[in-house]
Amino acid sequence: MSNLQKILEQAKAGLEPWEPIPQTKWLAIAAACGPAEFQEIENRIRSLLQELAETPDWDGDTQDDINKALWFFKSLLALRPI
């Protein structure tokens, strides 16, 4: 069972709901993740790519939001401990 949501909620503690998790916390997030969490991250990336493909060209704001989320999750994967 993945604890990714719990890890992300802890990282967002003290932030406003609209504030992104600062990059300074990304390494700690990746370090707290295990195989189940990284599998969930991969699943979220696949879902976001599908959502991006289905987003109309005129909806640039949504495209931007999806791309920000993709960048975040792909960055977490890149920080995965070996």
Phi, psi and omega per residue, in radians:
M1 nan 2.329 -3.098
S2 -1.451 2.442 3.043
N3 -1.878 0.344 -3.059
L4 -0.995 -0.809 -3.114
Q5 -1.045 -0.728 3.130
K6 -1.119 -0.744 3.121
I7 -1.086 -0.758 -3.141
L8 -1.174 -0.675 3.104
E9 -1.104 -0.705 3.099
Q10 -1.124 -0.676 3.136
A11 -1.181 -0.486 -3.133
K12 -1.559 -0.024 -3.127
A13 -0.990 2.266 3.119
G14 1.540 -0.104 3.119
L15 -1.696 2.680 3.025
E16 -1.235 2.685 -3.093
P17 -0.984 -0.539 -3.101
W18 -1.524 -0.141 -3.124
E19 -1.423 2.337 3.076
P20 -1.317 2.796 3.052
I21 -1.202 2.204 -3.123
P22 -1.107 2.570 3.134
Q23 -1.022 -0.474 3.138
T24 -1.094 -0.304 3.136
K25 -1.717 -0.156 -3.021
W26 -1.104 -0.701 -3.128
L27 -1.111 -0.718 3.109
A28 -1.142 -0.655 3.095
I29 -1.092 -0.858 -3.137
A30 -1.055 -0.674 -3.138
A31 -1.162 -0.508 -3.133
A32 -1.418 -0.210 -3.100
C33 -1.523 2.512 3.025
G34 -1.998 -2.927 -3.117
P35 -0.982 -0.703 -3.124
A36 -1.143 -0.698 -3.133
E37 -1.204 -0.706 3.122
F38 -1.201 -0.534 3.037
Q39 -1.145 -0.729 3.104
E40 -1.131 -0.678 3.090
I41 -1.050 -0.788 3.104
E42 -1.065 -0.697 3.099
N43 -1.135 -0.698 3.125
R44 -1.149 -0.679 3.107
I45 -1.075 -0.793 3.108
R46 -1.040 -0.761 3.136
S47 -1.128 -0.720 3.122
L48 -1.154 -0.684 3.093
L49 -1.101 -0.687 3.088
Q50 -1.133 -0.775 3.123
E51 -1.089 -0.704 3.118
L52 -1.094 -0.725 3.133
A53 -1.121 -0.490 -3.108
E54 -1.619 -0.099 -3.116
T55 -1.413 2.261 -3.134
P56 -1.063 2.601 -3.140
D57 -1.025 -0.569 -3.095
W58 -1.281 -0.217 -3.065
D59 -1.684 1.198 -3.095
G60 -1.128 -0.579 3.141
D61 -1.102 -0.780 3.121
T62 -1.145 -0.736 3.094
Q63 -1.021 -0.746 3.113
D64 -1.068 -0.791 -3.137
D65 -1.084 -0.756 3.131
I66 -1.124 -0.749 -3.141
N67 -1.143 -0.609 3.060
K68 -1.113 -0.762 3.114
A69 -1.130 -0.727 3.095
L70 -1.058 -0.788 3.133
W71 -1.049 -0.759 3.113
F72 -1.041 -0.918 -3.077
F73 -1.207 -0.648 3.075
K74 -1.151 -0.616 3.087
S75 -1.145 -0.699 3.085
L76 -1.073 -0.725 3.100
L77 -1.075 -0.693 -3.135
A78 -1.169 -0.433 3.137
L79 -1.579 0.041 -3.110
R80 -1.010 2.222 3.082
P81 -1.114 2.483 -3.113
I82 -1.511 nan nan
